[in-house]
Amino acid sequence: QVQLVESGGGLVQAGGSLRLSCAASGSIFSTNVMGWYRQAHGKQRELVALITRSGSTNYANSEKARFTISRDNAQNTVYLQMTALKPEDTAVYYCNAGPNRYEMEYWGKGTLVTVSS
């Protein structure tokens, strides 16, 4: 089993930055791939970015220029650095993990990011 705990969300003005963190505990194997999804009110959950243990990354095209995913394998923690935030980035951001990108079965409870205009 894997537990994922997100932190770092909050209220920020448009143009500002935030860094989200997700600390994982449990099976190291089950966190070979970690990532971030987000879900805005009334919308479907969507991928933001993924990162493998070796550091390979995959971004949703629309966020690649503004968001950076990274991880600290020693701490089993994944980060999402978000810059130039827009009101449309307002959402609950969820941490996601799995042994590979086709078995991303573990989810955190989410952290709310609110971007004011």
N, C-alpha and C positions, 0 to 999 in steps of 0.2 A: 504494500500500500504506500501511497505517496500523499503527503499533505502539502498544499501550496498556500502560502499566505502572502497576499499582496499588501503593499503599502505605498504611500507617496501621492495618493490622489488628493484633490482639493479644488479650491476655487482660484482661478488665475484669470488675469485680463488677457484679451486678445493680443497676440504678439509675444506673450510671455512663454516661459519654459517650465517644464516639470520633469522630474525623473521618477519613474515608477520602479519599484523593486518587488521581486517575488522570491521568497525563500522557500526552498523545497526540503522536505525531510522524508526519510524513508528510503526506498530502493534507488540506488544510484543508476542502475540499468534503466529504470523506468523514467529517468529524466535525461536520456540521451538527446532528446529533442525537446526544447522548451520554446514557448512563444507567448504572444499576446494577441488576444482578440478583443473586440469592443462591440458593445450593443447600445445604440442610441434608443431613446424612448420611441416605441412604436415601430422599430426596425429590426431586421434580422441581425444576429450576431455575425460579425465579419472579421476576417483575418487582418491583423496589423503587420505582424512579423514573426518569423521563426528563426531559431538558431540551433545548430547542432553542437554537440560537445566539442567537436573539432573547430568550431567557429564559423562554419558555413552559414550564410544567412539567406533569407527569402523574405521579401517585403511585398505588401500590397503596393501596386504601382503608384497609387495616389499619395502614399506617405513616404516614399523612399527618400525624398529630398529633405524632409523635415524631421523624421524620426530615426533613431539609431538604437538597434537592439544589441546587447552585449551580455556576456555572462562571466561569472567567476566560478570556475569548476570546483575550486577548493572549498568555496562556501555554498556550492550548489544553489546559486542565486542568479536570476536573470534580471536584467534591467531594461527599461525602455526610456531613453532620453528623447523628450519631445520638445521641439522648438517651434517658434513662429506659430503658436497655437491659434486656432480659429474657433469661432463659436460652434461650427459644425463638428469639431472634435469632441464636443460634449457627449459623454457616454460613460457607461460602466465598463471599465477595462478589466478583462479576465486573464489570468495566467493559465497556461495550458502546458501539459507535459505528457511525454510518452516515450516508449522505447524506440520508436521510429515515427516518421511523419504520417504514417497510415494507421497508427494506433495511438493517437493522442487522447488518451482516455481520462486523464486527470485534470480537474479544474479547480481553481481557487474560487473564493466567494465573490471576488470582484472588488474594485476600488473605483469610486466615482470621481470623474474628472469633469469639472464644470468650467467652461470658458465664457467669460462675460464680454460683451461687445462694448 
